[in-house]
Amino acid sequence: MLDYLKILVMFLTLAGLPPVAFAGNGPQISFDRLNHDFGKVIHGTSPVTSFQVTNIGDEPLIIEKLRSSCGCARAIKGKRELAPGEKSVIEAKILTTGLKHGKHTKSIYVHSTDGRTPVAKIELKFSVFRSLSLDPPYLALSLLKPQDSANFTVRASNHLSRPICLKAGPPDKSGRQVTISPTNLLVQPDRAADFEIRIPTAGDNKRGFFTGTARLETDVPEEKTIEMRYIIQLPRKETPH
């Protein structure tokens, strides 16, 4: 039987006819593109782009799930099950809050029933611009002994061509008010300056840790408020003997 099929294919090839397809292609996913460059993105904004998905196979295709390498929002704006030739749309949103100043590359992975490409990778590139960037962007500390506050040293970098004034903002949702030293920090253009953030830790806490958001304010209208998430591990209470 195998020899017969080989002879048949050879005959059709010599006769100038297309070879016979002995098996279907099954579901097959295709995209209008697999990457997108957002370019310069202002910190705090959330740009969106869409990717068109087509089933170019000869059997129904199912988009099983989407996952990302970051906090990117992703959604299917259309059908999850596509008949042969049918199209759908995958929407990708970049969440820039908390990201560092500079270039970033993130990925979204599309899982489907395409046997050839069960996981397709979509790449997103962008450059976050922050008027004032803080390092570290998040605050974490484990206290070795009880104290009234947790203190962090932070570096502020000014990316503008004019000075930026930084000061402590309003309390977070828990009512915890942070302070900074110096009280009013002036960061010169294209320069960096260090300052200290103090987060109060006094009071009873049954969880054994504090979490919240340190809010800071600048005199830059486009980036009036800067938020820094924090977690503070409290020392263990000694059990009485």
N, C-alpha and C positions, 0 to 999 in steps of 0.2 A: 504493500500500500504506500509506503514511504517513497519507494522508487517511482511509483506512478505519479505522485504529487510533484516530485522533482522534475520529471519529464514534462508534465503539464505546464509548470511554471516556465521551463526553458522554451517550450513551444510558443507560449504566449509572448515571451520576451522577443524571440526571433521574428514573430509575426507583427511586432510593433503594437501589441495590445497591452493594456495595463494588467498587471498580475491580479489574480483573484485574492480578495481578503478572506482568509479562512477563519478569522476571529475578530470580534468587535473591539473597539478601542476602550470601551468603558467610559466612566466619567472622567473628565479632564478639565482642570481649572486653568484659566488664563486671566491675566490682568492687563489693563491699559498701560500700566507702568508699575515698577516695583520700588521706586524711591521718589522722594520729594524733598526739595530744599526750601525751607521757609525763609531763608535769609536772616536778616536782622530782626529780632523779636524783642520788644520792650518787656522787661520783667513785670510779671503780674498779669499779662495778657494771655489769652488762650486761643491761638490761631487754629483753624480747622481746614482740612483738605479731604477730598474724597477719591477713592480708587474704584474703578469699574471692574467688576468680576463677571466673566462669561464662562459658561460650560460649553467647551468646544468638543466634548466627547459625544458618544452616541447613547449614553445611559444617564439617568438622573444623577446629579451631583448634590451632595449635602455638605454645607459649611457647618462643621460640628462645633467649633468654638474659636474664640480669639483670645490671645494673651499678649502681654507686652513686657518689655524689659525694664519698664519704668512705671511712673504714675500716669502714663498716657491714657486718655480716655479713648475707647474704641467702641464702635457699634455697627451693626448691620442695618442699613437703611433700605430694606427690601426683603426679598425671600431668602430663606436659608436653604431651601431645596429647589434646585434649578433643573428644569428639563433641558434636553439638548438644545443648544443655541440660545437659551434664556440668560438674562443678565441680572445682576444685583449690584449694590453699592456698599462699600465699607468706608465708614467715616472715621477719621483719625483726628484727635484733638490733643495738642500739646499743652500741658499744665506747667507753666513756668514759675509759679510761686515757689520760692525756696531754692530754685536752681542757682548755681554759681554764674557769675559773669563769664562770658566766653562761649566757645564752640561746644556743641553737644551732638551726639548721634544716638538715636533711640530706635528700637525695632518693635514691630508688631508681627506676631506669628499667627498665620491662618491655618487651622487644622481642617482638613476636608477628607472626603472619601475618594479622592484622586489617588490611585495606587502608585502612580509615578512620582507624584509630589504630594505626599500626605501632609507635609508642613511647609508652607510657603512663607518667605520672609519679606516683609515690607520695611524699608529703611527710611527713617526721618532724620533730616539734618537741619540744624538751626543754630543761630548764634544769639545768646541772651545778652541784652544790654541792660546793665544796672547803673544808675547814677552813682550809687554808693553800695559797694559790696562788702560783706562782713565775713571774716574768717576766724573761727569756724562758723559755718552757717547754722549749726545746731549745737545746743549746749547739753552736756552730760557730765555728771559728777557723782561720785560715791563718797559720802561723808564718813570719816573714821570716828568722829566724836560729835556730840551734840553742839550746835552753834546756831546763832540767830540768823545767819544768812549764808548762802553759797555764793562764792565770788569767782568770776570768770574773767580772764583777760582776752579781749577781742581786738582784732585789727580791722580798721575801716579804711577802704581804698576808694578814693575819689576819682571817677572816670570822666568828670566834666572839666570844662576850661574855666570854671569859677569855683570859689570856696563853697563848701557845704557845711551847714550847721546841724549837729546831731544832738538830740536830748531825749530823756525818758518820756515815753508816751503814757496813755491811760492804763489803768489796771486791766488784767485779762478777765475772762469769765468767772474765774474763781475769786476775784477781788484782790489778787496778789499784786502789789505795786512794786515794780522794779525801780532801782535807781542806778545812775551811772556816775562815774568819776573820770574826768571832770564833768560837772553838771551840764555845761554847754560846750561840746567838743566842736572845734572848727578844723575841718580837714581841707588842706590847701589843694589846688588843682593838680591832678595827676600825681598826687602824693598819698601816703598812707600814714595813719596815726593809731596808736594803741590806746584803749580805754578799758575801764573795768565795769562790769555789770554785777550788781548785787541783787540777789533774789532772796526774799525773806523765807526762812524755814521754821520759824517758831510756831508753836501750837501743836495740839494733839493730832496725830495722823495715824489711823489704824492700818492703812494700806502699807505703810513703811516707805513710801516714796511720794514725791510731788511731780506732777506733770502740768504743763501749761505753755503759755506763749508770752515771751517777753516782747512788749510793744515799744518801738522807738519811733521818733518823729524827726523828719528832716524839713528843710525849707525849700525842697524841690517839689513843685506842684505835681509832676508826673509820678513821683514816688514819695508821697507825703508820709506814708506809714511803712515801716519795715518790721516784720514779725520774725522772731526767732523762737522755735520750739525748744523746750527744755525738759529734761528728766533728772531728778535729784534723788538718789538713793539715800535714805536716812540710816544712821547707825542702829544696830540691833540693841534693843533694850535688855539690860542685864536682868536675869531672873533672880529674885531673892532666894537665898539659901535657907 
